[in-house]
Amino acid sequence: AIGGSATGTISPDNEATWCDIFPNVKPDVYKEKVVNIFKRIGKDLAGDVPLKVINDGEVTALAGKMMVNQGNLMGISMGSSEGGGYCDADGNLLGWINELCYIQLDLNPEAPYDPWTPHSGMSHMYLGQR
């Protein structure tokens, strides 16, 4: 089996439905080449074995649970933007907190504008590695 994590929104079927590390890829190319990237990598590396890819923020939540041996924990990963994950008291991932990069962090009217949205002060402009 292969397990992995990635930035962005990963479908239950391991598809990269949205991934900010490909900001300049045209939509038709993204659909053809990026959406199924994890399936192709898995097949190329190991053939027909089980594959599970989750958001990097969810991995951070699991790592946090393992470190403190408690659940009800939110993990935040700061990479190309910020991912987030939450595990409940039993350490189960709920899958409803994944990307935190589009939270408006800076309310100053002079805050920089996000290149991907019409909004200013987005958190990934401050906390991500871009």
C-alpha angles and dihedrals in degrees: 000000000000126000127185147156134224142177116261135028115328119191123227085255092058095256121147096233091171126004123170095205088080101054096146099046112114114241095248092049091044090054092048101040110019107037092066097032095116093050090051093047091049093049092046092049102041112001120231102354130133113280131195124177121180136178116282090237090059090053088052090053091051091048090050091051090051091049098051098026092229135105132214086079133146119208124200121197119196110203128119085343128338126292125191136199136179130205122193127229091284094048095255118147112234096197097216100103111058115126121040096167096102098057112119103240101165116052094182109124088226094055115129118267122245113246092221102043136034091247134102131218096029114173097238088062088066107027105033127082096249 
